């Protein structure tokens, strides 16, 4: 992903509300599965890491992206933005070249 594409996705993510929260149980297999499904449906999602989660948000972002085969767009504070390119027939976001 180029810096121009990443900047475009960051712009889209600014107006989004987090649709998942990771709390004191950290990352469970159920969370991972739900995040994977959401990425398939939406392509771009935002996740909030709650205060009671003891894990580092950057490490969580890497772990989630690895498990869901997605890309980390950004981690700001306790918010994670992930992107997974959709299949050609279901693409919703067209990245700039």
CNS distance restraints for C-alpha pairs under 8 A (distance, minus, plus):
assign (resid   1 and name CA) (resid   5 and name CA) 6.23 0.50 0.50
assign (resid   1 and name CA) (resid   6 and name CA) 6.63 0.50 0.50
assign (resid   2 and name CA) (resid   6 and name CA) 6.23 0.50 0.50
assign (resid   3 and name CA) (resid   7 and name CA) 6.03 0.50 0.50
assign (resid   4 and name CA) (resid   8 and name CA) 6.25 0.50 0.50
assign (resid   4 and name CA) (resid  96 and name CA) 7.24 0.50 0.50
assign (resid   4 and name CA) (resid  97 and name CA) 7.99 0.50 0.50
assign (resid   5 and name CA) (resid   9 and name CA) 6.30 0.50 0.50
assign (resid   5 and name CA) (resid  95 and name CA) 5.86 0.50 0.50
assign (resid   5 and name CA) (resid  96 and name CA) 5.89 0.50 0.50
assign (resid   5 and name CA) (resid  97 and name CA) 7.37 0.50 0.50
assign (resid   6 and name CA) (resid  10 and name CA) 6.14 0.50 0.50
assign (resid   6 and name CA) (resid  73 and name CA) 6.05 0.50 0.50
assign (resid   7 and name CA) (resid  11 and name CA) 6.24 0.50 0.50
assign (resid   8 and name CA) (resid  12 and name CA) 6.48 0.50 0.50
assign (resid   8 and name CA) (resid  95 and name CA) 7.41 0.50 0.50
assign (resid   8 and name CA) (resid  96 and name CA) 7.67 0.50 0.50
assign (resid   9 and name CA) (resid  13 and name CA) 6.12 0.50 0.50
assign (resid   9 and name CA) (resid  44 and name CA) 7.84 0.50 0.50
assign (resid   9 and name CA) (resid  73 and name CA) 7.06 0.50 0.50
assign (resid  10 and name CA) (resid  14 and name CA) 6.22 0.50 0.50
assign (resid  10 and name CA) (resid  73 and name CA) 6.86 0.50 0.50
assign (resid  10 and name CA) (resid  74 and name CA) 7.31 0.50 0.50
assign (resid  10 and name CA) (resid  81 and name CA) 7.97 0.50 0.50
assign (resid  11 and name CA) (resid  15 and name CA) 7.70 0.50 0.50
assign (resid  12 and name CA) (resid  16 and name CA) 7.28 0.50 0.50
assign (resid  13 and name CA) (resid  44 and name CA) 7.43 0.50 0.50
assign (resid  13 and name CA) (resid  45 and name CA) 7.48 0.50 0.50
assign (resid  13 and name CA) (resid  46 and name CA) 7.12 0.50 0.50
assign (resid  13 and name CA) (resid  81 and name CA) 7.10 0.50 0.50
assign (resid  16 and name CA) (resid  45 and name CA) 7.87 0.50 0.50
assign (resid  16 and name CA) (resid  46 and name CA) 7.04 0.50 0.50
assign (resid  17 and name CA) (resid  46 and name CA) 6.69 0.50 0.50
assign (resid  18 and name CA) (resid  45 and name CA) 7.07 0.50 0.50
assign (resid  18 and name CA) (resid  46 and name CA) 4.47 0.50 0.50
assign (resid  18 and name CA) (resid  47 and name CA) 4.88 0.50 0.50
assign (resid  18 and name CA) (resid  48 and name CA) 5.85 0.50 0.50
assign (resid  18 and name CA) (resid  79 and name CA) 7.85 0.50 0.50
assign (resid  19 and name CA) (resid  45 and name CA) 7.01 0.50 0.50
assign (resid  19 and name CA) (resid  46 and name CA) 6.15 0.50 0.50
assign (resid  19 and name CA) (resid  47 and name CA) 6.07 0.50 0.50
assign (resid  19 and name CA) (resid  48 and name CA) 7.85 0.50 0.50
assign (resid  20 and name CA) (resid  35 and name CA) 7.57 0.50 0.50
assign (resid  20 and name CA) (resid  46 and name CA) 7.08 0.50 0.50
assign (resid  20 and name CA) (resid  47 and name CA) 4.83 0.50 0.50
assign (resid  20 and name CA) (resid  48 and name CA) 6.20 0.50 0.50
assign (resid  21 and name CA) (resid  47 and name CA) 5.77 0.50 0.50
assign (resid  21 and name CA) (resid  48 and name CA) 4.77 0.50 0.50
assign (resid  21 and name CA) (resid  49 and name CA) 5.69 0.50 0.50
assign (resid  21 and name CA) (resid  50 and name CA) 6.54 0.50 0.50
assign (resid  22 and name CA) (resid  26 and name CA) 5.69 0.50 0.50
assign (resid  22 and name CA) (resid  27 and name CA) 6.55 0.50 0.50
assign (resid  22 and name CA) (resid  31 and name CA) 8.00 0.50 0.50
assign (resid  22 and name CA) (resid  47 and name CA) 7.47 0.50 0.50
assign (resid  22 and name CA) (resid  48 and name CA) 6.35 0.50 0.50
assign (resid  22 and name CA) (resid  49 and name CA) 4.81 0.50 0.50
assign (resid  22 and name CA) (resid  50 and name CA) 5.92 0.50 0.50
assign (resid  22 and name CA) (resid  53 and name CA) 6.93 0.50 0.50
assign (resid  23 and name CA) (resid  49 and name CA) 6.34 0.50 0.50
assign (resid  23 and name CA) (resid  50 and name CA) 5.10 0.50 0.50
assign (resid  23 and name CA) (resid  51 and name CA) 7.38 0.50 0.50
assign (resid  23 and name CA) (resid  52 and name CA) 5.89 0.50 0.50
assign (resid  23 and name CA) (resid  53 and name CA) 4.81 0.50 0.50
assign (resid  24 and name CA) (resid  50 and name CA) 7.66 0.50 0.50
assign (resid  24 and name CA) (resid  52 and name CA) 5.15 0.50 0.50
assign (resid  24 and name CA) (resid  53 and name CA) 4.31 0.50 0.50
assign (resid  24 and name CA) (resid  54 and name CA) 6.94 0.50 0.50
assign (resid  25 and name CA) (resid  53 and name CA) 7.16 0.50 0.50
assign (resid  26 and name CA) (resid  53 and name CA) 6.05 0.50 0.50
assign (resid  26 and name CA) (resid  54 and name CA) 7.76 0.50 0.50
assign (resid  26 and name CA) (resid  55 and name CA) 7.05 0.50 0.50
assign (resid  27 and name CA) (resid  31 and name CA) 6.15 0.50 0.50
assign (resid  27 and name CA) (resid  32 and name CA) 6.85 0.50 0.50
assign (resid  27 and name CA) (resid  60 and name CA) 7.66 0.50 0.50
assign (resid  28 and name CA) (resid  32 and name CA) 6.34 0.50 0.50
assign (resid  29 and name CA) (resid  33 and name CA) 6.16 0.50 0.50
assign (resid  30 and name CA) (resid  34 and name CA) 6.16 0.50 0.50
assign (resid  31 and name CA) (resid  35 and name CA) 6.04 0.50 0.50
assign (resid  32 and name CA) (resid  36 and name CA) 6.12 0.50 0.50
assign (resid  32 and name CA) (resid  64 and name CA) 6.73 0.50 0.50
assign (resid  32 and name CA) (resid  67 and name CA) 7.18 0.50 0.50
assign (resid  32 and name CA) (resid  68 and name CA) 7.12 0.50 0.50
assign (resid  33 and name CA) (resid  37 and name CA) 6.29 0.50 0.50
assign (resid  33 and name CA) (resid  68 and name CA) 7.96 0.50 0.50
assign (resid  34 and name CA) (resid  38 and name CA) 6.20 0.50 0.50
assign (resid  35 and name CA) (resid  39 and name CA) 6.15 0.50 0.50
assign (resid  35 and name CA) (resid  68 and name CA) 7.55 0.50 0.50
assign (resid  36 and name CA) (resid  40 and name CA) 6.33 0.50 0.50
assign (resid  36 and name CA) (resid  68 and name CA) 5.32 0.50 0.50
assign (resid  37 and name CA) (resid  41 and name CA) 6.36 0.50 0.50
assign (resid  38 and name CA) (resid  42 and name CA) 5.84 0.50 0.50
assign (resid  38 and name CA) (resid  43 and name CA) 7.44 0.50 0.50
assign (resid  38 and name CA) (resid  45 and name CA) 7.41 0.50 0.50
assign (resid  39 and name CA) (resid  43 and name CA) 4.59 0.50 0.50
assign (resid  39 and name CA) (resid  44 and name CA) 6.24 0.50 0.50
assign (resid  39 and name CA) (resid  45 and name CA) 6.61 0.50 0.50
assign (resid  39 and name CA) (resid  82 and name CA) 7.93 0.50 0.50
assign (resid  39 and name CA) (resid  83 and name CA) 7.02 0.50 0.50
assign (resid  39 and name CA) (resid  84 and name CA) 6.01 0.50 0.50
assign (resid  40 and name CA) (resid  84 and name CA) 7.22 0.50 0.50
assign (resid  40 and name CA) (resid  86 and name CA) 6.40 0.50 0.50
assign (resid  42 and name CA) (resid  92 and name CA) 7.48 0.50 0.50
assign (resid  43 and name CA) (resid  83 and name CA) 5.47 0.50 0.50
assign (resid  43 and name CA) (resid  84 and name CA) 4.97 0.50 0.50
assign (resid  43 and name CA) (resid  85 and name CA) 5.87 0.50 0.50
assign (resid  43 and name CA) (resid  86 and name CA) 6.04 0.50 0.50
assign (resid  43 and name CA) (resid  92 and name CA) 7.32 0.50 0.50
assign (resid  43 and name CA) (resid  93 and name CA) 7.30 0.50 0.50
assign (resid  44 and name CA) (resid  81 and name CA) 7.17 0.50 0.50
assign (resid  44 and name CA) (resid  82 and name CA) 5.76 0.50 0.50
assign (resid  44 and name CA) (resid  83 and name CA) 4.53 0.50 0.50
assign (resid  44 and name CA) (resid  84 and name CA) 6.62 0.50 0.50
assign (resid  45 and name CA) (resid  81 and name CA) 5.76 0.50 0.50
assign (resid  45 and name CA) (resid  82 and name CA) 5.51 0.50 0.50
assign (resid  45 and name CA) (resid  83 and name CA) 6.69 0.50 0.50
assign (resid  46 and name CA) (resid  79 and name CA) 6.82 0.50 0.50
assign (resid  46 and name CA) (resid  80 and name CA) 5.60 0.50 0.50
assign (resid  46 and name CA) (resid  81 and name CA) 4.49 0.50 0.50
assign (resid  46 and name CA) (resid  82 and name CA) 6.48 0.50 0.50
assign (resid  47 and name CA) (resid  79 and name CA) 5.67 0.50 0.50
assign (resid  47 and name CA) (resid  80 and name CA) 5.02 0.50 0.50
assign (resid  47 and name CA) (resid  81 and name CA) 6.38 0.50 0.50
assign (resid  48 and name CA) (resid  78 and name CA) 5.89 0.50 0.50
assign (resid  48 and name CA) (resid  79 and name CA) 4.69 0.50 0.50
assign (resid  48 and name CA) (resid  80 and name CA) 6.43 0.50 0.50
assign (resid  49 and name CA) (resid  53 and name CA) 6.66 0.50 0.50
assign (resid  49 and name CA) (resid  57 and name CA) 6.65 0.50 0.50
assign (resid  49 and name CA) (resid  78 and name CA) 5.03 0.50 0.50
assign (resid  49 and name CA) (resid  79 and name CA) 6.19 0.50 0.50
assign (resid  49 and name CA) (resid  80 and name CA) 7.77 0.50 0.50
assign (resid  50 and name CA) (resid  78 and name CA) 7.15 0.50 0.50
assign (resid  55 and name CA) (resid  59 and name CA) 7.31 0.50 0.50
assign (resid  55 and name CA) (resid  60 and name CA) 6.87 0.50 0.50
assign (resid  56 and name CA) (resid  60 and name CA) 6.26 0.50 0.50
assign (resid  57 and name CA) (resid  61 and name CA) 6.02 0.50 0.50
assign (resid  57 and name CA) (resid  75 and name CA) 7.14 0.50 0.50
assign (resid  57 and name CA) (resid  77 and name CA) 7.52 0.50 0.50
assign (resid  57 and name CA) (resid  78 and name CA) 5.93 0.50 0.50
assign (resid  57 and name CA) (resid  79 and name CA) 7.47 0.50 0.50
assign (resid  57 and name CA) (resid  80 and name CA) 7.25 0.50 0.50
assign (resid  58 and name CA) (resid  62 and name CA) 6.36 0.50 0.50
assign (resid  58 and name CA) (resid  75 and name CA) 6.36 0.50 0.50
assign (resid  58 and name CA) (resid  80 and name CA) 8.00 0.50 0.50
assign (resid  59 and name CA) (resid  63 and name CA) 6.20 0.50 0.50
assign (resid  60 and name CA) (resid  64 and name CA) 6.04 0.50 0.50
assign (resid  61 and name CA) (resid  65 and name CA) 6.04 0.50 0.50
assign (resid  61 and name CA) (resid  72 and name CA) 6.52 0.50 0.50
assign (resid  61 and name CA) (resid  75 and name CA) 7.42 0.50 0.50
assign (resid  61 and name CA) (resid  80 and name CA) 6.33 0.50 0.50
assign (resid  61 and name CA) (resid  82 and name CA) 7.95 0.50 0.50
assign (resid  62 and name CA) (resid  66 and name CA) 6.06 0.50 0.50
assign (resid  62 and name CA) (resid  72 and name CA) 7.05 0.50 0.50
assign (resid  63 and name CA) (resid  67 and name CA) 6.23 0.50 0.50
assign (resid  64 and name CA) (resid  68 and name CA) 6.01 0.50 0.50
assign (resid  64 and name CA) (resid  70 and name CA) 7.92 0.50 0.50
assign (resid  65 and name CA) (resid  69 and name CA) 5.47 0.50 0.50
assign (resid  65 and name CA) (resid  70 and name CA) 4.65 0.50 0.50
assign (resid  65 and name CA) (resid  71 and name CA) 5.59 0.50 0.50
assign (resid  65 and name CA) (resid  72 and name CA) 6.32 0.50 0.50
assign (resid  65 and name CA) (resid  82 and name CA) 7.16 0.50 0.50
assign (resid  66 and name CA) (resid  70 and name CA) 6.71 0.50 0.50
assign (resid  69 and name CA) (resid  84 and name CA) 7.30 0.50 0.50
assign (resid  70 and name CA) (resid  82 and name CA) 6.52 0.50 0.50
assign (resid  70 and name CA) (resid  83 and name CA) 5.67 0.50 0.50
assign (resid  70 and name CA) (resid  84 and name CA) 4.58 0.50 0.50
assign (resid  70 and name CA) (resid  85 and name CA) 7.76 0.50 0.50
assign (resid  71 and name CA) (resid  82 and name CA) 5.64 0.50 0.50
assign (resid  71 and name CA) (resid  83 and name CA) 5.21 0.50 0.50
assign (resid  71 and name CA) (resid  84 and name CA) 6.19 0.50 0.50
assign (resid  72 and name CA) (resid  80 and name CA) 7.52 0.50 0.50
assign (resid  72 and name CA) (resid  81 and name CA) 6.15 0.50 0.50
assign (resid  72 and name CA) (resid  82 and name CA) 4.72 0.50 0.50
assign (resid  72 and name CA) (resid  83 and name CA) 6.45 0.50 0.50
assign (resid  73 and name CA) (resid  80 and name CA) 7.82 0.50 0.50
assign (resid  73 and name CA) (resid  81 and name CA) 5.39 0.50 0.50
assign (resid  73 and name CA) (resid  82 and name CA) 5.46 0.50 0.50
assign (resid  73 and name CA) (resid  83 and name CA) 6.46 0.50 0.50
assign (resid  74 and name CA) (resid  80 and name CA) 6.08 0.50 0.50
assign (resid  74 and name CA) (resid  81 and name CA) 5.37 0.50 0.50
assign (resid  74 and name CA) (resid  82 and name CA) 7.39 0.50 0.50
assign (resid  75 and name CA) (resid  79 and name CA) 5.70 0.50 0.50
assign (resid  75 and name CA) (resid  80 and name CA) 4.61 0.50 0.50
assign (resid  75 and name CA) (resid  81 and name CA) 6.42 0.50 0.50
assign (resid  76 and name CA) (resid  80 and name CA) 6.67 0.50 0.50
assign (resid  85 and name CA) (resid  91 and name CA) 7.33 0.50 0.50
assign (resid  85 and name CA) (resid  93 and name CA) 7.93 0.50 0.50
assign (resid  86 and name CA) (resid  90 and name CA) 6.01 0.50 0.50
assign (resid  86 and name CA) (resid  91 and name CA) 4.86 0.50 0.50
assign (resid  86 and name CA) (resid  92 and name CA) 7.24 0.50 0.50
assign (resid  87 and name CA) (resid  91 and name CA) 5.77 0.50 0.50
